[in-house]
Amino acid sequence: MTQVVVFDYGTGNVHSAVKALELAGADVTLTSDRKVALEADGLVVPGVGAFSAVMEALKAVRGDEIVDRRLAGGRPVLGICVGMQVLFEHGVERGIDTEGLGEWPGTVTELPAAILPHMGWNTVTSAPDSELFRGIEEERFYFVHSYAAQSWTLEVMPPFPEPRLTWAEHGAPFLAAIENGPLSATQFHPEKSGAAGIHLLKNWIGTLRH
């Protein structure tokens, strides 16, 4: 079975993520152990709460180094919710600018919507050649957030493939999911998105190399 680690660093819906990944067919370990996290077929980084708190908790267990080292070796990582947001260079919340992991350029900012948080089910416009959304292009997914990446500025040069970007809208368009080589992320919660979320996780697991 495919070995997946849900990174346990003190934030995120870790137990619901573990259960959803198990339903999707993975052998799941919940741990912050560096060696186990580096060697797994896939690493999932969940996150809830403030950008700054998630970054602080990640750095406390050297999660930033683990993510960076996995990606340097082409080892897949999946970020969820704030676990997606911290992959960008910066997050600005209530006037506080926090440095992120910097895997992607850009800043996560508040959505310009009359009602926040953006909470509940929403449709997405998936990338035409998306692997994550194969078979679930018309499904809805469950969001809970007030902040998001609202633009994409990474320029990729051949021979590297173009990142696959999936968008949603709440007040303005924002990135709902990204597939960029070994690094994938969703702003919504697959583990709270019913059968569609399990299907997406199954699709991701199917991309992992043993």
N, C-alpha and C positions, 0 to 999 in steps of 0.2 A: 504493500500500500504506500501511497504518497505520504511522506512525512511532512507535516506542517506544524510550525510553532506559532502560537498566538503569544505575542510578546507581553509579558506580565510586568508592567512597570508602575502599577498603582493607579492607572486611569483607563477608562474605556469600558465598554460592555463586554468584558472578557468572557464571561461564562456563556452568554448568548452567542457570542462569536464562535466559541468552541463547539457548542451544540450544533450550530448551523453548518460549520465545516465538516463535522462528523456526519451529518445528514447528507452532505454533498459528497461523501465518500473518502475523506482524508483520515489518516491516523494523526490525531492532534495532541500536542503537548503544550500545556500552559506553563511558561517558565520565563525567567529573565536570565537564565544561565547563558553565558557568552558562547561557550563551545557548542552547546545544543542549538542555539539560535543561528550560529554561523553555518552549521552543517546540515540543517534541515533543507528539504527540497524547496519549501516556500516559507516565508516569514510574513505574518500578518501583524500590522501595527494599528490597533484601534486607538481611538482618542475621543474623549468628551470633555467639555468644559472650556476654560480659557486657553487660548494659544500659548500664553506665557507659562501657565501652570503645566501644560503638557510638555513643553520644551524643558522646563526645569526638572520634571520627573524623568523624562527620557535621558537627559544628561547625567542625572544622579546614578543611573545604572549603565552608563556608557552606551546607551541605545543609539546615539548619534554615530558613534564609531562602528557599531554593528551594522547599521543600515548602509553606511558608506562603504564598508569593507565587502559586504555582500554584493552590492551593485558593481563595485570595481571588478569583482570576479564573475559578473554576469549571473548572479544568483537572485532569483525572483523575490520581490517584496511587494506586498499589497497594503496600502494605507487606507484607513476607513475614517470618514468624517474629519475630526481635527487631526487624525493621523494622516489624512491627505493634505490638509492645510499646512502643516509644519514642514512638508517637503519643499515648499517655496522659500524664497530668500527671507521674507519678512511677513509678519502679521501685525496689523494695527488694530487694537481694540481699546475703545474709550480713551484715545489719545496716547496709548502706550504702544511704542514700536518695539517689537521683539524680534530678534534674529532667529530665523528658522534653520532648517537643515541645509538649505541652499542647493538641493538637487535640481530644482527648476528655478529660472528667474521669475521675478514678480512678487507682488505684495497682496496678501489676503486682507480685504477690507469689508466693511459693513455693506450689506445689500441695501440699495436705495428703495426700500419698500415701505408702504404705509403700515403694514402689519409685520412685526417681527416677534419671535423667531418665525422663519419659514418652517412650519410644522405640519406634517401629514404627507399624503400621497401626491406625487406629481409625475407627469410624463417626462421623457427625455428624448432628445434627438441624437441618436447614437451615430458614431462614425460609420461610414458605409461598409468598411471592411473590419469592423470590430470583432474581436474574438470573444470578449467578455459578454457582449449582448447577442451573440449568435442564438437565434431561436426565440429571443425575448425582446425583439426590437420595439414591439408595440405595448409592452408592459409598463406598469407604473411602479415607482419605488418610494420608499419612506424616508423623508428628510426631517431633520431637526437641527436647524442652524440659523444664525443671524449673519454670519460672515462667509465669504467665499472668494475664490479666485475668479475675477471677472474679465480677465484678458489672458492671452497666451503670446509670449514673445520669444520663446526658444526657437532659434533657427538651427535646423539640422542639415548637415551637408552629407551628400552621398559619400560612401556607400551605405550610410546609416538610414534606416527607413523613417519616414515621417511619423511623428507621434499621432495616435488616433485619439481624437478629442470628441467627447460626448457632452452636449450642452443641455441645460434646463433653464427655466425662467421664473424669477420671482422678483418683481420690481425691475429687474434687468436680466439679461442673459448671464449665466455663470457656468463654470465648468462643473459638470456633474460626475464626470469620470475621465480618466486619462490612461492610455496604454502607451508606454514609452520604453520599448525594449523590455528589460527585466523588471522595470518599475511600473506598477499599476496602482491606481487609487480610485476610490469612489467617495463623493461628498455625501451621498445617501448611505443608509445602513442596510447592507444586504441581509444582515441577520434579523432585521425587523421587517423585511419586505416579502415575507411569505414565500410561496413557491417560486416566484420570479427571482428572489434573492438567492435561494438555494441553487437555482439553475445557473445564475451568474457565478456563484462560487464554484460550482461544478465545472463550468467553462474555464475558470481560472486554474483550477486544479489540473485540468486536462492539458494546460500549457506547460506544466512543470516538468523539468527533466530529472530523472532519477540519477 
